[in-house]
Amino acid sequence: MLLFQCSVVFLIVVYTNCCCGADPNTAAIQVGAKELLNSRKNWSWGSYANAEAILGLMLANDTWYRKDDADSVVSVQAMHIELLAALSRNSMLEDAEWSNGKLAQYVSAIQMTCYDPKDFYGHNLVYILSGHMTQNREYFMRQRFALSWGVLALCNANEHIEETFKKLLGNPSTNFTFGVDEAAMTLMALTCIKDTIGRQSAENFIVRLLRSGVTLGEYSSSLAIQALRAAGTMGVDDLISRITADLRQSLLNKTSSLMTPAGALHILPALAGTSPLDIGRTVCQQETNGMSNVTSSSEVTLKITVDDGRALYTPDSWTITIANGTTLYDAMLVLQQRTSSFRFQATHSSFGYSVESINGVRSDTTKSTYWQILQTGNIPISSSVSGTIPKEGDHFIFRLKTWGH
C-alpha cells in the first residue's frame, strides 16, 4: 500500500463495515490488518507468504477482497503471478517448497477469493495437491501439521481424501510432535471430515495444555482457540475469553510485531471467531474460466448470518451476490442452491413468507421461540423476508429468540 494516508482511511471503513456491532475485537483486527497491509512490497508479501496473508485478511473480513477495490485485487493478482511463475517452471509444482504442504494454503486462498482452484488458468491445483500428498506420503505421514492443511484444503473443496490420511489423523494420540499447533490443525481437519471420535485426543491435548498454565506464544494460542471454536468444544469459554483478551491487548499495545503473514493467519481469525473451516462456506458468483464475474451496478452483495443461540458455537455466515431488486427470500433460495451448509423452510401467508426453520433448527410455539431477522445495524426488518429488498452491503442476522427475552 503506497499511498498510506488514503489507504488507512479505506481500511478503517472496510473493517468497520465488516464488524457492525460493538465487538471489542474489531479495533484489534483493524490495527493488525493495517500493519499487515503496510508491510507489503509492491502489493506482495513475498514468496510463499501471500496465501497466508490473504487468508488471514479474508477470514477476519470475508468482504476484504472485492473486484471493485483495486488495492485488494492487486494483492490477489500478485499471488496469482507468484503461483503462475512457479507453474511455468514446473507444471506439477514438484519443488520441495510447494510439494511439502504449502500448496494447500494457496488452494485455500484461491478458493476463498472466489477463483476455481480446479481450473486456475487451466491448471487443476486440487489434483496437483492430491498428487503431492500421494507421492510424498512418507513426509505427510510424519508431518501431521502439513497433512492437516492438505486435508482441510481438499475437504473445503469437496474433494476425495485418501482413507490412509483420515485414519492417521484420527488415530488416538497423546503425543503431538509440534505441540499445540499440530494438535489444533489436526482437530480442525478432523472436524472438517466429521470424525467426531478421532478428534477427541487432539481436543483433550489442547484443553489440558491450556489449563496447565504453560505459557504459549500468540501464534500457538490463536490456533488453539480457532480449533476449539471450530470443533464446538464444550466448557472452554473461559479459555477462549482469556486468550482472546490477551491477543487483543498484544495487538492494540503493539508489544511485538505480530502481523507477519503467518501471524495474520493465526491471530486475525482467532479474534474474528473464524477458522480455516470457514473457507468451505465461501459463497461466490458463478465462475467462468477460473475467474468470477465482476460485480456490476445491477447486482448487490449481502451477508447472511445464522445464530441459533448455541453459546459455544460461532454463528455461520455467508456472503452472496444477487441481482439488484431481488427479495431477501429469493436470496435465501439462491444461497440454498449454491451451498449445502444453508437450508431453510418458510411458510406463506397473506403477509408473505415467514421463516420456520434454518439448518434443522425450528421455531417452536410451545417453547416460545422464533427466528428474529435483523438488518444492518441490528434493526429488525419491517416486512417479511419476501417483502424485504436487500441493498448493497446489507448484513442480515437470523437469530433464534425467545419471546419476552
Secondary structure, 3 states (H helix, E strand, C coil): CCCHHHHHHHHHHHHHHHCCCCCCCHHHHHHHHHHHHHCCECCECCCCCHHHHHHHHHHHCCCCCCCCCHHHHHHHHHHHHHHHHHHHHCCCCCCHHHHHHHHHHHHHHHHHCCCCCCCECCECHHHHHHHHHHHCHHHHHHCHHHHHHHHHHHHHCCCCCCHHHHHHHHCCCCCCCCHHHHHHHHHHHHHHCCCCCCCHHHHHHHHHHHHCCCCCCHHHHHHHHHHHHHHCCCCCHHHHHHHHHHHHHHHHHCCCCCCCHHHHHHHHHHHHCCCHHHHHHCCCCCEECCEECCCCCCEEEEEEEEECCCCCCCCEEEEEEEECCCCHHHHHHHHHHHCCCCCEEEEEECCEEEEEEECCEECEHHHCEEEEEEECCCEECCCCHHHCCCCCCCEEEEEEEECCC
